[in-house]
Amino acid sequence: MSLEGKVAIVTGAAQGIGRAIAEVLARDGADIVVADLDPGRSQETVAAITKLGRRAVNVKVNVAEWNDVKNMTDQVLKDWGKIDILVNNAGVTRDGLLVRMKEEDWNLVLQVNLHGTFHCTKAVLQPMTKQRSGRIVNIASIVGAMGNAGQANYAASKAAVIGFTKSVAREYASRMVTVNAVAPGFVDTAMTQGLQQEVRDALLKQIPLGRLGQPGDVAEAVRFLASEEAGYITGQVLHVNGGMLMV
């Protein structure tokens, strides 16, 4: 297992893509900090990781709050001694056409998706640079590259995450910390399952592979970027979208 002995923090790990990432990293040998705003929902993720024979800890954290994030990383370092992998997956949507978008909905999406990525990344950089190794994987989105009507706030946050990824990658490559992003397309999660059937059908027509993605498709991309095999890859965006966007 290529991640044997590694310690990984996965934010937003209670369900969907975050849970799939946590389980795939654990399957590959990592111990997992299951970080989520709702620790009650995270119990199933923790149980699944434990069944794989790996350590897991359930942490309540609001990534939009710096003190929450700093307390989490300090506790992980105290209990487990290191942080090898960070996956910035926590995110929210508050969709609506721009002219009707409430300022609080704009702010919330930026605070969680962008500020949260900033907070978590900043918190792990010191221990990673000290040990001269680390993997940071940010979950972006296809809409951060192509835009999407009704999601100006979400698209802006994810486009910013891509720019953030490339900048931090340049800053910390000399310390052997790689920083990459995975940009999922439309994935079969609770969010897309709530779409009307005609909307889902219209989406499928835009995807050359003819299906929505699965959380595991994204998780496997993250696993690769977190592995030693990806040691010469940094500042990149790996698109996992079934061919919907080719860049």
Backbone hydrogen bonds, N-H to C=O, Kabsch-Sander energy under -0.5 kcal/mol:
donor,donor_aa,acceptor,acceptor_aa,energy
3,L,28,D,-2.1
4,E,1,M,-1.6
5,G,29,G,-1.2
6,K,3,L,-2.3
8,A,6,K,-0.5
8,A,31,D,-2.9
9,I,85,I,-2.6
10,V,8,A,-0.5
10,V,33,V,-2.3
11,T,87,V,-2.3
12,G,35,A,-1.4
13,A,10,V,-0.5
13,A,35,A,-1.6
15,Q,12,G,-0.5
18,G,15,Q,-0.8
19,R,15,Q,-1.2
20,A,16,G,-2.1
21,I,17,I,-2.5
22,A,18,G,-2.4
23,E,19,R,-2.4
24,V,20,A,-2.3
25,L,21,I,-2.6
26,A,22,A,-1.9
27,R,23,E,-2.6
28,D,24,V,-1.5
29,G,26,A,-1.9
30,A,25,L,-2.4
31,D,6,K,-2.9
32,I,55,R,-2.4
33,V,8,A,-3.1
34,V,32,I,-0.8
34,V,57,V,-2.7
35,A,10,V,-2.2
35,A,33,V,-1.1
36,D,34,V,-0.5
36,D,59,V,-2.3
41,R,38,D,-0.9
42,S,38,D,-0.8
43,Q,39,P,-0.5
43,Q,40,G,-0.9
44,E,41,R,-0.6
46,V,42,S,-2.4
47,A,43,Q,-2.5
48,A,44,E,-2.2
49,I,45,T,-2.1
50,T,46,V,-2.4
51,K,47,A,-2.0
52,L,48,A,-0.8
52,L,49,I,-0.7
53,G,50,T,-1.9
54,R,49,I,-1.6
57,V,32,I,-1.8
59,V,34,V,-2.7
59,V,57,V,-0.6
61,V,36,D,-1.6
61,V,59,V,-0.6
63,V,61,V,-0.7
65,E,62,N,-2.3
66,W,64,A,-0.6
69,V,65,E,-1.9
70,K,66,W,-2.9
71,N,67,N,-2.4
72,M,68,D,-1.9
73,T,69,V,-2.4
74,D,70,K,-2.5
75,Q,71,N,-2.0
76,V,72,M,-2.4
77,L,73,T,-2.4
78,K,74,D,-2.0
79,D,75,Q,-2.7
80,W,76,V,-3.3
81,G,76,V,-0.7
81,G,77,L,-1.0
84,D,7,V,-2.1
85,I,7,V,-2.2
86,L,135,R,-2.5
87,V,9,I,-2.8
88,N,86,L,-0.6
88,N,137,V,-2.1
89,N,87,V,-1.4
96,G,150,G,-2.6
100,R,97,L,-1.6
101,M,97,L,-0.6
101,M,98,L,-1.2
105,D,102,K,-0.6
106,W,102,K,-2.0
107,N,103,E,-2.8
108,L,104,E,-2.3
109,V,105,D,-1.7
110,L,106,W,-1.9
111,Q,107,N,-2.8
112,V,108,L,-2.4
113,N,109,V,-2.3
114,L,110,L,-1.5
115,H,110,L,-2.5
116,G,111,Q,-1.0
118,F,114,L,-2.3
119,H,115,H,-3.0
120,C,116,G,-2.4
121,T,117,T,-2.2
122,K,118,F,-2.6
123,A,119,H,-2.1
124,V,120,C,-1.4
125,L,121,T,-1.3
126,Q,122,K,-0.7
128,M,124,V,-2.1
129,T,125,L,-3.0
130,K,126,Q,-2.1
131,Q,127,P,-1.8
132,R,128,M,-0.7
133,S,128,M,-2.0
134,G,176,M,-1.1
135,R,84,D,-2.2
136,I,178,T,-2.5
137,V,86,L,-2.8
138,N,180,N,-2.7
139,I,88,N,-2.5
140,A,138,N,-0.9
140,A,182,V,-2.6
142,I,184,P,-2.5
144,G,141,S,-1.1
145,A,142,I,-1.3
146,M,142,I,-1.9
147,G,143,V,-1.7
151,Q,148,N,-2.0
155,A,151,Q,-3.3
156,A,152,A,-2.0
157,S,153,N,-2.1
158,K,154,Y,-2.2
159,A,155,A,-2.5
160,A,156,A,-2.1
161,V,157,S,-1.7
162,I,158,K,-1.7
163,G,159,A,-1.9
164,F,160,A,-2.8
165,T,161,V,-2.6
166,K,162,I,-1.9
167,S,163,G,-2.0
168,V,164,F,-2.6
169,A,165,T,-2.0
170,R,166,K,-1.6
171,E,167,S,-1.8
172,Y,168,V,-2.0
173,A,169,A,-0.9
175,R,172,Y,-1.1
176,M,173,A,-2.0
177,V,172,Y,-1.8
178,T,134,G,-2.3
178,T,176,M,-0.6
180,N,136,I,-2.5
181,A,236,Q,-2.7
182,V,138,N,-2.4
183,A,238,L,-2.4
185,G,240,V,-2.4
187,V,185,G,-0.7
188,D,213,G,-3.5
189,T,187,V,-1.8
193,Q,189,T,-2.5
194,G,190,A,-0.8
194,G,191,M,-0.5
195,L,192,T,-1.6
199,V,196,Q,-0.7
200,R,196,Q,-2.2
201,D,197,Q,-2.7
202,A,198,E,-1.8
203,L,199,V,-2.1
204,L,200,R,-2.4
205,K,201,D,-1.5
206,Q,202,A,-0.6
206,Q,203,L,-1.5
207,I,204,L,-1.3
209,L,242,G,-1.8
210,G,207,I,-2.2
213,G,186,F,-2.5
217,D,214,Q,-1.4
218,V,214,Q,-1.1
219,A,215,P,-2.4
220,E,216,G,-2.2
221,A,217,D,-1.1
222,V,218,V,-2.1
223,R,219,A,-2.7
224,F,220,E,-1.9
225,L,221,A,-2.0
226,A,222,V,-1.9
227,S,223,R,-0.6
227,S,224,F,-1.4
230,A,227,S,-1.1
231,G,228,E,-1.8
233,I,230,A,-1.8
234,T,232,Y,-0.5
235,G,179,V,-2.9
238,L,181,A,-3.0
238,L,236,Q,-0.5
239,H,237,V,-0.8
240,V,183,A,-2.1
244,M,241,N,-1.5
247,V,245,L,-0.6
